[in-house]
Amino acid sequence: MTEQEKLKYVLLENVGFDLAKAKGCYDFIAGESGTAKGNGEKGQLADGIYFVYADGEPVLFEGEECRKPGGCIGIGVKWGQHAIVVALQDAANGDDITLTNGDDNTDYDGYIDNYLDAVADWDGEANTKHLQEIGLNQRIKLKNGWHIPSLGEMYFVFLNRRRINKALELVGGTPIKGVWYWTSTEYSATYAWHLNLSIGNAFTNTKASFKYRVRAVSAFIS
């Protein structure tokens, strides 16, 4: 009998084998469903690293194993108000690639040329839509709901890279390398920000000529 099953039995025994009451007690303790929920509010995920599945709730990565390696679509990261899901693989089979096919000729007001402002950019979804409008590299295949992380989102991945990689390995994903990755935060019509996932350096370079890796992310409902 697992620890979770033992807890359920103790609850059931202590409320006179009233299943409804026992379930209510268990949901309260577990934060609604028993999958690592509860930060004081019902239904709110606790901070941590998660295995995210298409057919169910995310499962907290608590140790050195994954009880359900099959069917995982990404690794979730939740910390405070910030939460994203990291794709299992790099785009373009892990090759270094350009971000776009050319420069931006649109009337776009979303450029961020100040480092502190760029780090504070968390709108990777909107950034990616603009990159698609101007000609995103065709080798970057994004599934519905996925986008290229902004600089702020990529720093979030960098800060949690060690634990993300442990979780990725357990579900057959490819660990995030300590190399340069593109972000969707654009510096200008020609340049975009990129981040070194080894030491955390952020610089800008030409979107249509320099080549770095791309790792997609998606929203993580918390």
C-alpha positions in Angstrom: 0.0 0.0 0.0 1.4 3.4 -1.0 1.6 6.3 1.4 -1.2 8.0 -0.5 -3.4 5.0 -0.2 -2.6 4.7 3.5 -3.6 8.4 4.0 -6.9 7.7 2.2 -7.7 4.7 4.4 -6.9 6.5 7.6 -9.2 9.4 6.6 -11.9 6.9 5.6 -11.5 5.1 8.9 -11.6 8.2 11.0 -14.8 9.6 9.5 -16.8 6.4 10.1 -16.2 5.0 6.6 -18.2 7.9 5.1 -16.8 8.1 1.6 -18.0 11.6 0.8 -16.6 13.0 4.1 -13.3 11.2 3.6 -13.0 12.5 0.0 -13.7 16.0 1.3 -10.9 15.7 3.9 -8.5 14.3 1.4 -9.2 17.0 -1.2 -8.7 19.7 1.4 -5.3 18.2 2.5 -4.1 17.6 -1.0 -5.4 20.9 -2.3 -8.3 19.5 -4.5 -6.9 16.5 -6.2 -3.8 15.0 -4.5 -1.3 15.8 -7.2 0.9 18.1 -5.3 -1.6 20.9 -5.0 -2.0 23.4 -2.3 -0.3 26.7 -1.4 -3.1 27.8 0.8 -5.6 28.2 -2.0 -7.8 25.4 -3.4 -6.7 24.3 -6.8 -3.4 26.2 -6.9 -0.3 24.3 -7.8 2.6 24.3 -5.4 5.9 25.7 -6.7 8.1 23.1 -8.3 8.9 21.0 -11.4 6.1 19.0 -13.0 5.5 16.2 -15.5 2.8 17.6 -17.8 0.4 15.2 -19.6 -2.1 15.9 -22.4 -4.7 13.7 -20.8 -4.6 14.7 -17.1 -3.3 16.9 -14.3 0.4 17.7 -13.9 2.4 15.5 -11.6 4.9 17.0 -9.2 8.5 15.8 -9.7 9.5 15.0 -6.1 12.4 12.6 -6.3 14.5 10.6 -8.8 11.8 8.8 -10.7 8.7 9.3 -12.8 5.8 6.9 -12.1 4.3 7.6 -15.5 7.0 8.2 -18.1 4.7 7.6 -21.1 2.5 10.4 -22.5 4.4 13.3 -21.0 4.3 16.3 -23.3 6.6 18.7 -21.4 8.1 19.7 -18.2 6.3 22.3 -16.2 8.0 24.9 -14.0 6.0 26.8 -11.4 7.4 29.5 -9.2 5.2 32.1 -7.7 3.2 33.8 -10.4 5.4 32.5 -13.2 4.7 29.1 -14.8 5.6 27.6 -18.2 5.9 24.2 -19.8 9.2 23.3 -21.5 9.2 21.2 -24.7 10.8 17.8 -24.6 13.1 18.5 -27.5 14.8 21.4 -29.2 13.4 22.6 -32.5 15.0 21.6 -35.8 16.4 18.4 -34.3 18.7 20.3 -32.0 20.5 22.2 -34.8 21.7 25.7 -34.5 19.4 27.8 -36.8 18.5 31.3 -37.7 15.5 32.8 -36.1 13.9 34.4 -39.1 14.3 34.4 -42.9 14.9 38.1 -43.1 14.6 41.5 -41.3 11.5 43.1 -40.1 9.9 45.5 -42.6 6.7 46.0 -40.6 5.6 48.9 -38.5 6.4 47.2 -35.2 6.6 48.9 -31.8 7.6 45.9 -29.7 11.4 46.1 -29.9 13.2 46.2 -26.6 16.8 47.6 -26.8 17.3 47.9 -23.0 18.6 44.9 -21.2 16.6 45.4 -18.0 13.4 45.8 -20.0 14.2 42.8 -22.1 14.8 40.6 -19.0 11.3 41.7 -17.7 9.7 40.6 -21.0 7.4 37.6 -20.4 5.2 37.9 -23.5 6.8 35.2 -25.6 3.5 34.3 -27.2 3.0 37.8 -28.6 6.6 38.0 -29.7 6.4 34.7 -31.5 3.3 35.8 -33.4 5.2 38.8 -34.7 8.2 36.6 -35.7 5.7 34.4 -37.6 4.3 37.5 -39.4 7.8 38.6 -40.6 9.0 35.1 -41.6 9.9 32.7 -38.8 12.5 30.1 -39.9 10.5 27.2 -41.4 12.5 24.6 -39.5 11.0 25.9 -36.2 7.9 23.8 -36.0 5.6 25.0 -33.3 2.5 23.0 -32.2 -0.7 24.9 -31.3 -0.3 26.7 -28.0 3.5 26.6 -28.1 5.9 29.6 -28.6 9.5 30.7 -28.5 10.3 31.9 -25.0 10.9 35.6 -24.3 14.1 36.6 -22.6 12.4 36.6 -19.2 10.9 33.1 -19.8 14.3 31.8 -21.0 16.0 33.1 -17.9 13.3 31.2 -15.9 14.3 28.1 -17.8 18.0 28.8 -17.1 17.4 29.2 -13.4 15.7 25.8 -13.2 17.8 24.0 -15.9 19.3 21.4 -13.6 15.9 20.1 -12.3 14.3 20.4 -15.7 17.0 18.3 -17.3 16.6 15.6 -14.6 12.9 15.4 -15.3 13.5 15.5 -19.1 15.8 12.5 -18.9 13.2 10.4 -17.0 10.6 10.8 -19.8 12.9 10.4 -22.7 13.4 14.1 -23.5 16.6 15.8 -24.5 18.3 17.8 -21.8 18.8 21.6 -22.4 22.3 22.2 -23.4 24.6 24.8 -21.9 24.8 26.7 -25.2 23.2 29.8 -26.8 19.4 29.7 -27.3 17.3 32.2 -29.3 14.6 34.1 -27.5 11.6 35.8 -29.1 12.4 39.2 -27.6 13.5 41.4 -30.5 16.1 44.1 -30.1 15.4 45.8 -33.5 14.3 45.1 -37.0 17.5 43.1 -37.5 18.5 41.9 -34.1 17.0 39.6 -31.3 18.1 38.6 -27.9 19.7 35.3 -27.2 20.8 33.6 -23.9 23.7 31.4 -22.9 22.2 28.6 -20.9 25.6 27.7 -19.4 26.5 31.0 -17.7 23.5 33.3 -18.2 24.9 35.8 -20.6 22.4 37.7 -22.8 23.4 39.4 -26.0 21.8 40.4 -29.3 22.6 39.3 -32.8 21.1 39.3 -36.3 18.0 37.1 -36.5 18.4 36.1 -40.1 22.1 35.2 -40.2 23.4 34.0 -36.8 22.4 30.5 -35.7 21.5 29.3 -32.2 19.2 26.6 -30.7 15.5 27.0 -30.1 13.5 25.3 -27.3 9.7 26.0 -27.3 7.6 26.5 -24.3 3.9 26.8 -23.6 1.6 28.3 -20.9 1.3 26.3 -17.7 -2.1 26.8 -16.0 -1.5 27.3 -12.3 
